[in-house]
Amino acid sequence: CVIDNSSAWRMDPDVKLVVPEVNGQILDGSERIIANPNCSTIQLVVALDPLHRAYNIKRLVVSTYQSFTGTGAQAVEQYETELKGEGESGYAMAYHYPIFENCLPHCDIFLENNYTKEEMKLVNETRKIMDANDIAVTATAVRVPVHGGHSESVNVEFKKQFDLEDVYILLENSEGIIVQDDVKNNIYPMPRFARKKDDVFVGRIRRDESIEKGLNMWIVADNLRKGAATNAVQILQRMAEKKRKG
């Protein structure tokens, strides 16, 4: 079995797209290829899945703040060149514009619907992993000058009423999630402190006062760990576990 970290197989109807905490139960040992989802999708669905099971998500509005490291080595080189003040001319650029001291609302290529490919990955992969094609999802993906770690501002509208205290309990008791939410003491997730960690950090949890069944959240994870390598390893571990149990 091959665990593929590229986007090539993710939306293939015959290939399973897996985040173990969310849909690991679909693995049965017969797989020849298992697709590892996009980094921004992984942390999103880990945080949303327990809430969807309890309250049924109707609509999602997601804005991502994604580290330039997600683009690859050339983006890291561009950032470091600009950081040193050497980016005046003649240097390799991964982006159309400087990334140092800048935010680029342009992750991957633009598609015919004026969304970027990154944004549509998040839309489509979220529905597939959560087995919920009826969820309305819209996304804006932004590349930011952060050296590791993706952050997401997430607005959720549920079909059912919810109690805020129950939301905290659900998240705190869910695999792979650490709740950091004590605004009186300035405690909330930040990408700087999520680096080199395998968990998904959730904070700024509050009711959306503009709609009846709305919730706002802030979700942060290391895009190179849980957003890529860690998730792949966890898939492998889940497969090995199933094999041992027969």
C-alpha positions, 0 to 999 in steps of 0.5 A: 500500500502506498500513502500518497502525499500529492494531490493526484489521488485525493479526489479519485472516487476509488481512493480513500482520503484519510485523516485517522481521527476523522475517518480512519475507520474506513481503512480495511487493509485492501487499499493499494493507494491511500491519499494524504489530504492537503495540509490546511484541510487536515487541521480543519476536519480534525477540529470540525468532526466532533462538532459535526457529529453532534450538531450537523454542520450546514455551512463553513466559511474558512480563511487560512493564513498559511506559512510560506513553507507550504510552498516549498524550498524556493519559497523559503529561499525567497523569504530568507533572501528578502529577510536579509534585505538582499531581494532587490533584484536577480533572486529566485521568486516562488511568488509574484510578489515579496512574501516578507512583510506581506500577505498574498491572497494567492495560494496555488493557481487561479481557477475559472471560478476565481477561487485558487486551487488551494481554496478548492482543495479545502472545499472538496477535500473537507466534504469527502473526508467528512462524508458530507457533500451537503455542507456548503463551504467557501474559503479564502487562502492567504500565504503569510510570512510565518516560518512554519504553521498554518492558522485558520479563522473558521465560521461554522453554521450548524443545523442544530442548536448547541451549548458553548460549554458542550462545544468545549467538552467535545473538543477537549475530549477529542483525539488530536486536539488541544484547546487553548482558550483563555482570553482573560490570560491572553491564551490562544493558539499561535503558529509560532508555538505549534511548530514541531508539534503533532496536535491541532490547537483550537481557540477563540471559540465563541458564538457568532452573534450574527446568526442563530446557530453560528460558531467562530473558531481559530485553528492552528497546526504545524503544516509540516507535521500534522499537515503532512508527515504526521498524518501519513505516519498515523495512517500507517500506524492505523493500518498496522493496528488493523493488520495485527487485530486481523 
